[in-house]
Structures are given as structure tokens and as C-alpha cells.
Amino acid sequence: MTSAAIRYADPAATLGALNDVINLQLAHRSVRRFQPVDVSGETLAALVAAAQSAPTSSNLQPWSVVAIRDPARKARLAVLAGNQAFIEQAPLFLVWVADLDRARRLAVRAGTVVAATDYLETTVIGFVDTALAAQNAVVAAASLGLGTVFVGGIRNHPAEVAAELGLPPHAVAAFGLAVGVPDPTEPAGVKPRLPQEAVLHHERYDADAADKHIPVYDERLAAYNTRFGLTGDWSSRVLDRLRGPESMAGRHRLRQVLERLGLPSR
């Protein structure tokens, strides 16, 4: 099947505009099992350069990244992120940080203030720019034959993660990224996405037209899950994941923690 057919689990899906970069993106999958092969310093530098080439609002560049190789530190972070063992197995674990402290240090040196860092808009910019940078790194990693998986569980205990990494005030770990050479024996595939008709609107948002395509996607994802020993369709998983604070692994307290870490986001 074509890369588009695999991505949408639809043999009829095609794309008229394709190149090597798009094919690489369409083939993305999460990797949670790695070979015992180091990720070199030269490769890490290339990933960070790719990350720094992502767009950034007003050239603020409000992010940092902490590269972790120490087995003991990875083990502690794995516990904080929900006991996810692959964090320990990955040769390189990157923690991406929404970092508003750099601008504050700049203000101190200049003898001025940056009061806008206290507002929600700036916090949003910090998280958005961090995500854009990390996604650039993911595509770069794939181009070098590496596998990755994002780890939102890093937000389960943000204060403890900040202490573990020695983060300054006004900075918070947004997510982690495990990086390494994929283990070819891992039973994982390209997870189907919603049909484009469910997410692409023309001129104006049409919820009724878009939502008509969800039932067929539920069937496709349920079939995919069954192949890999999982259960449920997309709709049931979304509703379960978002049912309430009890389904958020402690992240329902994130706003209060952000304030304690120096990001009041008022």
C-alpha cells in the first residue's frame, strides 16, 4: 500500500503531492523499544539544530532541552512519568522545557522587567514553541534512522521533575522524548489517523460534515488495535481519557504547580 493508504488505513487513500520528506512524516510511529546502541553527540547536536530551525514567536526562542543519558536519572524520571520502563531503556532521553527564565535573566542583566512573562499568552507561547522545536527534532531523528516517542507523563509531577533537572524558576518540563535505534522486534505499526474529511474544513467549520467520518475511523482504529492486542475504538478511548480529573494522572493540578514554579499565567 502507499504511505497515505497506510496512514489512513484506507486502501483508497492517495496523495497527489509526495516527496521523501512527506513519506517520512507519513511513516511516523511511536517507538518504545530500543536497541542498545548509543546516540552520538554529533547526532544530538544535529537534532538540536533541527529543533532550533523551527518557527518561534517573535524570535523569543522560549525553550531549552535537557539531554539525559545517566541510567540512574532516567530511572528516576521513568518513575515520575508513570513507571514507563522504555525511558530507562532509551539511550537518550530529552526533556523539553518551556523556559521563560532566560528572558527574565536577560531583564535582570539589563536592569529592566519583563512583566509579560506572567501572563497566559506567554506561557502558551512557551509551550507552543517548545512543541514546534521538538517535532522538528522528531522528523530529523527519523531521517537518521532513529525512533522516538513523546512522553507527556513528564507533566505528572512537574515540581519533582524540575527539582531532578535543576530547572530555574519560570521554567517547566513540557514533555519528554525517548530517542534511539528502534528494536525491529517491537510489535508496533503506523497508527491510523482520522480521515482528512474529519479534520479539514474549507472556509468555515462544519461539525456535522466532519463528524460523519468518525464511525468509519472507529472501525479502522479498532481493527488496528486488535492486531496489536489492544481493545476499543477511537471514540471510546477519547471519552475515557478525558472523562475527568481522575483520568489525568495528577495533571489536573498543573495550573497551581505552574504558579509555584514561577509561571502564574494570569
C-alpha positions, 0 to 999 in steps of 0.5 A: 500500500502507499504511505497515505493508504497506510496512514489512513488505513484506507486502501483508497487513500492517495496523495497527489503531492509526495516527496521523501520528506512527506513519506517520512512524516507519513511513516511516523510511529511511536517507538518504545523499544530500543536497541542498545546502541548509543546516540552520538553527540554529533547526532544530538547536536544535529537534532538540536539544530533541527529543533532550533530551525523551527518557527518561534514567536517573535524570535523569543526562542522560549525553550531549552532541552535537557539531554539525559543519558545517566541510567540512574536519572532516567530511572528516576524520571521513568518513575515520575512519568508513570513507571514507563520502563522504555525511558530507562531503556532509551539511550537518550532521553530529552526533556523539553522545557518551556523556559521563560527564565532566560528572558527574565535573566536577560531583564535582570542583566539589563536592569529592566522587567519583563512583566509579560512573562506572567501572563497566559499568552506567554506561557502558551507561547512557551509551550507552543514553541517548545512543541514546534522545536521538538517535532522538528527534532522528531522528523530529523531523528527519523531521517537518521534512522532513529525512533522516538516517542513523546512522553507527556507523563513528564507533566505528572509531577512537574515540581519533582521533575524540575527539582531532578533537572535543576530547572530555574524558576519560570521554567517547566518540563513540557514533555519528554522524548525517548530517542534511539535505534528502534528494536525491529522486534517491537510489535508496533505499526503506523497508527491510523489517523482520522480521515482528512474529511474529519479534520479539514474544513474549507472556509468555515467549520462544519461539525456535522460534515466532519463528524460523519467520518468518525464511525468509519475511523472507529472501525479502522482504529479498532481493527488496528488495535486488535492486531496489536492486542489492544481493545476499543475504538477511537471514540471510546478511548477519547471519552475515557481519557478525558472523562475527568480529573481522575483520568489525568494522572495528577495533571489536573493540578498543573495550573497551581504547580505552574504558579509555584514554579514561577509561571502564574499565567494570569 
